Amino acid sequence: MSNVAGSGCDILVPFNERKPLKEIERSIVKTYRKNIWSKFIKAIKDYKLVEDGDRIAVAISGGKDSLLMAKLFQELKRHGQMNFELEFIAMDPGYHEDVKKLLIDNCEYLNIPVNIFDSGIFEIVDTIAQDYPCYMCARMRRGALYSKAEELGCNKLALGHHFDDVIETTLLNVLYSGNFKTMLPKLKASNFKGIDLIRPLYYINEHHIERFTQNAGIWPLNCACMVAAKKIGNKRYEIKDLIKQMKQNFKDVDKSIFRAAQNVNMDSILGWEKDGEKHSYLDFYDER
């Protein structure tokens, strides 16, 4: 890994030289058809993430996941049979000028017509979120992206969370929050009526995204936040390492965690929450 001077962020250095754009685009539906393209299409069909008439704001962070997602949407529009529109948006939370330049360079080379807007979130988070900057930053980023999507007349906001993000979030909630919640592939925005958040990379493993990025010769951003780097470690990395350790003895443990959220047995859990109301299994005990 190399570092952009003064940026406070790591840059994923590719193993190969940058490939021609046409070759990168062709590889998505050819070389990575099984592990990326087909899983992208499956998530869209399974959860009805894209429908005729949609206007989708595709959030570009500059990282490997969002850059791939942007190209996948372009391929879907080029080869798909649905009628939808795309807006590519990137929020600048206060990047170092070198980081922003790399973001712009990547988007220009990949032919992603990105709309970059400022938010100043890094400075705000540094001031008000001393203990949990990542949590506050994520919430503020999401709000800024929703606002921009609404401004552009979009009814959906696409984020680049992938399969590994889903299982890591599930374990984070179980181990650190004491609840069972997962990352959903689609949900309605609570504060922005008429906008759905969608996660079209839901089935795609992170290592396939990394392989695509490295083979394409793309230099994505990782985390450009100096606030988090100065103040705290990230629990998500601990969970990521834990899953790697578990996979040494059970290679499909990640798939089991994912399936657990699809197979919750309501007759065999102590309690649950529905529409903000908490329930205990004892509430229904005498009905059995």
Residue, then its C-alpha position, 0 to 999 in steps of 0.5 A: m500500500s502507498n500513501v498520498a502525501g498529507s492525505g491521511c489515507d491509504i491508496l490501494v496500489p494495483f499489481n498491473e498497469r492501467k488497462p485500456l477502458k474498453e478492455i476494463e468494460r469488456s472484462i466485467v461481462k466476460t472475465y468476471r461474468k460469474n463472480i461479479w456481473s451475474k451476482f450483480i444481476k441476481a441481486i437486482k432481480d431478487y430484490k427488484l433493485v432497478e425498475d423501469g422509470d427509475r432515476i438512480a443516484v449512484a454514490i461514488s466514494g472513489g473506493k474500489d466498490s463504488l467505482l465498480m458499481a458505477k461501471l456495472f450500472q453503465e453496463l446494465k444500461r448499455h446491455g439491459q432491457m430496463n428503462f432507467e436513468l443514472e446520476f453519478i454523485a460524489m460527496d467531497p467531505g473535505y478531501h486533501e487536494d491530492v485525494k480529490k485529484l485521484l478521485i477525479d482522475n479515476c472517474e475521467y479515465l473510467n468515463i464516469p460523468v461524476n457530479i462532485f459536491d462539497s459537504g465539509i463533513f470531516e471538519i464537522v465530525d472532528t469537532i463534534a464526534q470525539d469518540y465515534p467519528c466513523y459512526m457520525c461520519a457515516r450518518m452525515r455522509r448518508g444524509a448528504l447523499y440523500s439530499k443530493a439525490e433528492e435535489l437531482g430528482c432521483n427515487k433511488l440511491a445506490l451504495g457500494h456495500h458488498f457481501d462481506d460488508v453484510i456479514e461483517t455488519t451482522l456480526l458487529n451487531v451481534l458481538y458489540s450491540g447485542n442485537f441481530k440486525t443485518m444490512l438490507p439490500k433495499l430500504k426506504a429512507s426514513n427522512f427522505k420520502g420517495i427515495d429507496l436506498i439500494r445495494p446492488l453489490y449485495y452478493i459480490n465478494e470483496h476479494h473479487i472486487e479487489r481482483f478486478t480493481q488490481n487487474a484493471g490497474i485502477w488506483p481507488l481510494n481507501c479511507a481518506c478520513m484523517v479524523a478516524a486515523k487520529k482517534i480510533g481503531n475500526k471495529r470492522y477490521e477486527i470483525k474482518d480478521l475474526i471471519k478470516q480466522m473462522k474460515q480456516n476451520f469452516k470455509d463457508v462460515d461467511k455464507s452461513i452468517f449470510r443465510a442466518a439472516q434469511n432463516v430466522n425462526m421466530d418460534s425459537i428466539l427470546g425477543w424481537e422488535k417490529d415497527g418500533e415495538k418490542h415483543s417477547y416469546l412469552d407474550f405468545y407462550d400460552e397461545r401455543 
